[in-house]
Amino acid sequence: LPPTIGDLQSLEILRLESNNFHGSIKAVANAKNLQYLHLWSNYFSGTISNSIGELSQIVEIFLDDNEFSGWIPSEMGLLSNAKYMSLGLNDLEGVIPDSFGSLSSLERLDLQGNNLSGEVPKEIGNILTLQRIRLEGNQFSGDIPNKVCTLDSLKFLSGNCEVAADTEVTDATVAVDTAIENS
């Protein structure tokens, strides 16, 4: 994207999905009023800039099916208005930041098909609005924490749950190793 994209201070919606765009998206973080960022199915690459956390108005961020690499910036946990966050099908590595537990409006989180590792942070269980989590196709260790698996709002989860013996297991807490659902 051209560096001047960030100069569009009134820009609220940027939808460039399913094209052949490539390069960096760093300049997007300067568009402070951006609410909807849909860049899926392109060839954007490089790291996701820490400055993405400055998009305080963001409601939907879809960066899936690109060529992003590196770690997920912990600053993404500052996107408290985000309802949908999709970073799946990239080449992201490292861990899910604990700061994601602060995404108090989040309803859907898609991290599938990356090279993420470590344990799924229990802080994700702080997101009381979370309905869907896709984690398959990564290198996570251990099970998804009980605090996440037993969220009352949860309707879909891909991964293995750690369910304590005294926890009532509902349909939402039963997880599968490989889950495929048409959205």
Buried (B, 14 or more C-beta within 10 A) or exposed (E): BEEEBBEBEEBEEBEBBEEEBEEBBBBBBBBBBBBBBBBBBBEBBBBBBBBBBBBEBBBBBBBBBBEBBBBBBBBBBBBEBBBBBBBBBBEBBEBBBBBBBBBEBBBBBBBBBBEBEEBBBBBBBBBEEBBBBBBBBBEBEEBBBBBBBBBEEBBBBBBBBBBEEEEEEEEBBEBEEEBEEEE
